[in-house]
Amino acid sequence: MKSARRRRSSAPAPREPDWTAWTPTERAALCFILREGRILLIHKKRGLGAGKVNGPGGRLEAGESPADAARRETREEVGLDPYGLEEAGELRFQFLDGYALHCTVFTASGAEGTPVETPEAVPFWAETSAVPYDEMWTDDRHWIPWMLARRRFRGLFHYDGDRMLSGRVEPAG
């Protein structure tokens, strides 16, 4: 009987980024509205992460603070004005193609308005006990529990396209 063997690539495994010297190429913000045991999520329609579930958010505009970007992006993507914003943590993403994204994560205690579908996203509420991690970026299952437990965090994640190569979450300093 022959045993099946996997072919191994002769290319070396990608190195873990040097997070102490890391510099982002772009900055972004995410906003998760938490209310009565539920979290507002979106099915992202376009841009980075299209086809995945995430929270409303996007890149900072020139001169904009992360909190201002979180509010603006939530209005643009789902038609809601979040309030009670609190910084929950930060995410650092390094992609093999050189793209480096720093994202500030916020929670909001509520929002004014009614969620609406936009060209960017389809909003929906999920129970915090039933977050659909299998439809999200791989790293989300690592840091979202910290956010839901109100533990400030820093996540460091290395990707090759949609495939997470390495990652960790640690307490924010």
BADRENVEX-467213 format. One line per field, with one value per residue: residue number from 1; chain; x, y, z of N, C-alpha, C in turn. Coordinates in pm, whole numbers, plus 50000, padded with zeros to 5 digits. Each point is the difference from the previous one (the first is absolute). Example, Ala and Ser with C-alpha at 12.3 -4.5 7.8 and 13.67 -1.06 7.14 Angstrom:
k = (1;2)
c = (A;A)
n_u = (51319;49965)
n_v = (49431;50105)
n_w = (50780;49928)
ca_u = (49911;50082)
ca_v = (50119;50119)
ca_w = (50000;50006)
c_u = (50090;49923)
c_v = (50120;50109)
c_w = (50000;50073)
% end
This chain:
k = (1;2;3;4;5;6;7;8;9;10;11;12;13;14;15;16;17;18;19;20;21;22;23;24;25;26;27;28;29;30;31;32;33;34;35;36;37;38;39;40;41;42;43;44;45;46;47;48;49;50;51;52;53;54;55;56;57;58;59;60;61;62;63;64;65;66;67;68;69;70;71;72;73;74;75;76;77;78;79;80;81;82;83;84;85;86;87;88;89;90;91;92;93;94;95;96;97;98;99;100;101;102;103;104;105;106;107;108;109;110;111;112;113;114;115;116;117;118;119;120;121;122;123;124;125;126;127;128;129;130;131;132;133;134;135;136;137;138;139;140;141;142;143;144;145;146;147;148;149;150;151;152;153;154;155;156;157;158;159;160;161;162;163;164;165;166;167;168;169;170;171;172;173)
c = (A;A;A;A;A;A;A;A;A;A;A;A;A;A;A;A;A;A;A;A;A;A;A;A;A;A;A;A;A;A;A;A;A;A;A;A;A;A;A;A;A;A;A;A;A;A;A;A;A;A;A;A;A;A;A;A;A;A;A;A;A;A;A;A;A;A;A;A;A;A;A;A;A;A;A;A;A;A;A;A;A;A;A;A;A;A;A;A;A;A;A;A;A;A;A;A;A;A;A;A;A;A;A;A;A;A;A;A;A;A;A;A;A;A;A;A;A;A;A;A;A;A;A;A;A;A;A;A;A;A;A;A;A;A;A;A;A;A;A;A;A;A;A;A;A;A;A;A;A;A;A;A;A;A;A;A;A;A;A;A;A;A;A;A;A;A;A;A;A;A;A;A;A)
n_u = (50083;49969;50079;49894;50076;50006;49984;50121;49965;50091;49896;50082;49960;49894;50085;49993;49910;50090;49913;50122;50030;49885;49970;49881;49944;49902;49905;49935;49869;49965;49869;49997;49876;50004;49895;49966;50129;49990;50052;50020;49975;50091;49928;50132;49961;50090;50114;50097;50000;49982;49873;50069;49982;49963;50064;49915;50060;50114;50063;50097;49928;50060;50077;49952;49936;50054;49967;50048;50103;50002;49976;50090;50087;49962;50003;50117;50042;49944;50031;50090;49960;50118;49968;50060;50074;50058;50125;49991;50067;50110;49999;50099;49989;50080;49993;50015;49895;50021;49872;49996;49905;49984;49929;49929;49973;49875;49945;49872;49950;49993;49888;50002;49872;49974;50055;50076;49961;50129;50057;50031;49879;49978;49934;50043;49907;50099;49964;50046;49910;49962;50115;49971;50088;49929;49930;50091;50082;50102;50060;49881;50011;50115;49960;49900;50036;50118;49959;49935;50118;50007;50082;50070;50016;50103;49957;50085;49971;50046;49977;49958;49959;49911;50120;49957;50118;49976;49986;49982;49940;50023;50013;49918;50109)
n_v = (49882;50090;50074;50074;50073;50098;50069;50019;50125;50029;50080;50087;49964;50080;50099;49983;50096;50095;49963;49991;49964;49941;50037;50050;49947;49946;50088;49927;49994;49924;49985;49942;50010;50013;49919;49990;49971;50107;49966;50125;49915;49986;49977;49998;50101;50091;50015;50033;49869;50041;49975;50070;49947;50122;50098;50101;50050;50064;50044;50052;50110;50082;50007;49882;50008;49896;50072;50109;49926;49950;50123;50060;49902;50007;50134;50000;49905;50052;50130;49958;50080;49940;49961;50062;50061;49881;50040;49894;50039;49937;50005;49917;50033;49897;50043;49881;50057;50018;49975;50111;49942;50120;49924;50108;49917;50035;50014;49986;50078;50072;50026;50116;49972;49960;49881;50039;49926;49999;50074;50038;49993;49878;50086;49939;49964;49972;49888;50064;49913;50060;50060;50032;49953;49894;50112;50004;50105;49920;50118;50023;49870;50063;50110;49959;49879;50051;50043;49887;49956;50101;49916;50109;50006;49926;50000;49900;50031;49886;50057;49898;50115;49902;49946;49976;50059;50107;49990;50108;49982;50123;50011;50102;50067)
n_w = (50000;49912;50068;50014;49923;50085;49891;50035;50016;49908;49981;50061;50120;49977;50019;50131;49983;49989;50092;50053;49876;50019;49876;50030;49892;50076;50036;50090;50002;50104;49981;50119;49956;50133;49992;50128;50016;49919;49883;49955;49901;49905;49893;49989;49924;50045;49934;50085;49982;49875;50033;50088;50120;50037;50059;50011;49895;50009;49894;50074;49998;49916;50108;49972;50116;50065;50108;49940;49962;50124;50045;49921;50017;50127;49994;49934;50083;50111;49982;50088;50100;50015;50121;50099;49908;50003;50014;49921;49893;49961;49867;49986;49872;49978;49873;49942;49941;50132;49976;50074;50075;50054;50081;50032;50101;49969;50120;49973;50096;49891;49932;49937;49970;49878;50023;49899;49897;49970;49906;50124;50059;50047;50081;50111;50087;50084;50058;50108;50036;49888;50026;49873;50088;49960;50010;50096;50012;49976;49998;49947;49981;49975;49938;49925;50044;49975;49881;49981;50047;49913;49937;50033;49869;49960;49874;49978;49874;49951;49882;49927;49949;49985;49982;50125;50002;50073;50130;50071;50117;50042;50131;49983;49970)
ca_u = (49917;50075;49942;49992;50088;49975;50114;50037;50062;50136;50006;49995;49877;50011;50039;49912;50044;50062;49895;50057;50040;49892;49935;49888;49985;49870;49933;49855;49924;49881;49904;49905;49893;49959;49874;49912;50052;50014;50104;49968;50101;49966;50051;50071;49973;50112;50121;50073;49910;49871;49949;50015;49927;50088;49928;50017;50130;50078;50122;49994;50025;50104;49966;49889;50038;49937;49861;49921;49988;49906;49865;49970;49985;49876;49892;50006;49979;49874;49902;49983;50093;50031;50035;50063;50119;50113;50107;50009;50131;50063;50039;50106;49999;50106;49975;50122;50021;50054;49895;50003;49883;49978;49857;49952;49869;49913;49866;49903;49892;49874;50005;49875;49963;49964;50098;49955;50097;50062;50088;50116;49977;49868;50012;49914;50030;50029;50020;50143;50037;49994;50070;50027;50144;50036;49976;50080;50144;50045;50046;49888;49967;50101;49990;49863;49965;50060;49917;49871;50025;50050;50144;50075;50088;50076;50013;50107;49964;50077;49916;50031;49865;49898;50049;50080;50123;50028;49931;49983;49930;50060;49940;50050;50079)
ca_v = (50118;50125;50107;50129;50102;50137;50067;50119;50105;50029;50140;50011;50055;50145;50040;50082;50141;50060;50091;50115;50099;50001;50127;49975;50080;50065;49989;49977;49985;49915;50036;49893;50046;49893;50038;49894;49868;49984;50077;50033;49957;50025;49921;50102;49982;50038;50041;49900;49913;49982;49865;49955;50070;50085;50114;50119;50066;50028;50079;50138;50106;50095;50083;49941;49914;49868;50005;50067;49906;49896;50057;50027;49874;49935;50073;49971;49860;49943;50104;50023;50088;49933;50083;49924;49934;49970;49928;49864;49943;50031;49886;50026;49898;50006;49909;49966;50091;50126;50084;49996;50075;50019;50021;50024;49937;50067;49952;50106;49950;50013;50079;50062;49964;49863;49946;49987;49948;50102;49935;49945;49895;49955;49984;49904;49981;49862;49982;49997;49860;49928;50077;49906;50006;49929;50088;50120;49984;49900;50063;50050;49907;50017;50126;50042;49965;50100;50120;49975;49992;50134;49992;50074;49905;50032;49882;50007;49894;49992;49937;49985;50014;49969;49892;50046;49925;49999;50106;49990;50109;50023;50115;50131;50064)
ca_w = (50000;49996;50082;49930;50056;49954;49940;50075;49920;50041;50043;50146;50057;50021;50134;50084;49994;50118;50045;50071;49899;49901;49970;49908;49878;50013;50130;49986;50124;50000;50104;50031;50087;50091;50065;50051;49968;49856;49935;49861;49905;49860;49888;49923;49858;49914;50069;50074;50077;49933;50011;50138;50105;50080;50056;49917;50017;49881;50011;50046;49903;50044;50115;50076;50112;49989;50047;49895;49888;50040;49989;49859;49927;50043;49930;49856;49966;50049;50028;50144;50071;50126;50116;50108;49945;50087;49931;50053;49972;49872;49917;49902;49895;49900;49890;49928;49887;50051;50059;50147;50046;50144;50018;50135;50017;50095;50026;50024;50086;49927;49878;49956;49864;49968;49905;49861;49904;49914;49902;50072;50098;50045;50145;50070;50141;50042;50143;50029;50025;49873;49896;49891;49973;49878;49886;50026;49992;50096;50124;50081;50109;50104;50075;50031;50138;50089;49988;50064;50144;50038;50031;49897;49933;49879;49916;49900;49906;49876;49898;49858;49946;50101;50087;50113;50019;50144;50070;50145;50069;50132;50067;49958;50105)
c_u = (50087;49931;50002;50091;49965;50127;50026;50069;50141;50015;49994;49868;50018;50034;49893;50050;50069;49904;50056;50042;49893;49940;49886;50008;49866;49945;49849;49937;49882;49911;49897;49897;49951;49877;49922;50046;50016;50110;49957;50118;49954;50051;50062;49986;50118;50119;50069;49903;49864;49960;50009;49906;50102;49913;50014;50136;50068;50118;49974;50026;50102;49948;49891;50054;49937;49854;49909;49979;49900;49856;49960;49974;49872;49879;49995;49959;49865;49896;49974;50104;50030;50029;50056;50123;50108;50104;50018;50139;50053;50041;50109;50001;50116;49971;50131;50029;50052;49898;50000;49890;49994;49853;49969;49858;49923;49875;49914;49886;49864;50020;49863;49974;49963;50102;49938;50112;50049;50083;50122;49968;49852;50012;49907;50045;50026;50009;50150;50049;50004;50062;50040;50148;50040;49979;50088;50147;50041;50038;49885;49967;50100;49978;49858;49958;50061;49914;49869;50013;50052;50142;50073;50110;50082;50017;50104;49981;50075;49919;50070;49864;49898;50047;50089;50119;50037;49920;49994;49927;50063;49930;50061;50071;49953)
c_v = (50124;50102;50129;50099;50135;50054;50127;50097;50022;50144;50006;50060;50149;50030;50080;50145;50041;50108;50122;50110;50022;50140;49974;50087;50073;49978;49989;49992;49907;50041;49888;50054;49879;50045;49876;49861;49972;50092;50027;49964;50034;49886;50105;49971;50033;50043;49884;49919;49982;49853;49943;50078;50078;50101;50117;50063;50023;50090;50142;50094;50097;50086;49944;49913;49862;50000;50067;49908;49889;50050;50020;49871;49927;50068;49961;49856;49945;50104;50029;50099;49936;50100;49910;49925;49983;49925;49864;49940;50045;49873;50045;49882;50025;49894;49976;50095;50138;50091;49981;50092;50002;50037;50020;49947;50073;49917;50123;49940;50012;50083;50057;49961;49853;49947;49983;49939;50115;49929;49933;49872;49967;49979;49893;49992;49852;49999;49996;49858;49919;50082;49902;50000;49931;50083;50126;49974;49903;50063;50040;49908;50012;50126;50043;49954;50096;50126;49980;49990;50132;49994;50071;49910;50067;49869;50023;49882;50015;49919;49987;50000;49980;49897;50055;49907;49987;50113;49975;50123;50010;50118;50131;50065;50135)
c_w = (50000;50090;49921;50071;49942;49937;50079;49907;50051;50047;50152;50047;50023;50146;50069;49991;50131;50048;50074;49904;49894;49983;49901;49874;50001;50141;49975;50138;49975;50115;50016;50100;50080;50075;50039;49956;49852;49947;49857;49912;49860;49911;49908;49851;49910;50085;50071;50086;49937;50006;50140;50092;50082;50073;49905;50026;49868;50030;50050;49884;50058;50115;50090;50114;49979;50044;49898;49881;50033;49987;49854;49924;50039;49935;49853;49968;50044;50040;50147;50053;50135;50112;50110;49950;50106;49918;50068;49981;49867;49932;49904;49904;49906;49896;49925;49885;50044;50064;50151;50051;50152;50018;50148;50008;50110;50023;50023;50081;49933;49875;49971;49855;49989;49901;49861;49916;49915;49894;50065;50076;50022;50152;50055;50146;50026;50152;50025;50029;49870;49886;49889;49954;49870;49874;50006;49968;50112;50134;50092;50118;50115;50084;50035;50141;50103;50001;50075;50153;50057;50055;49888;49943;49891;49925;49892;49905;49868;49900;49866;49931;50110;50102;50111;50019;50148;50065;50148;50051;50137;50066;49951;50118;50040)
% end
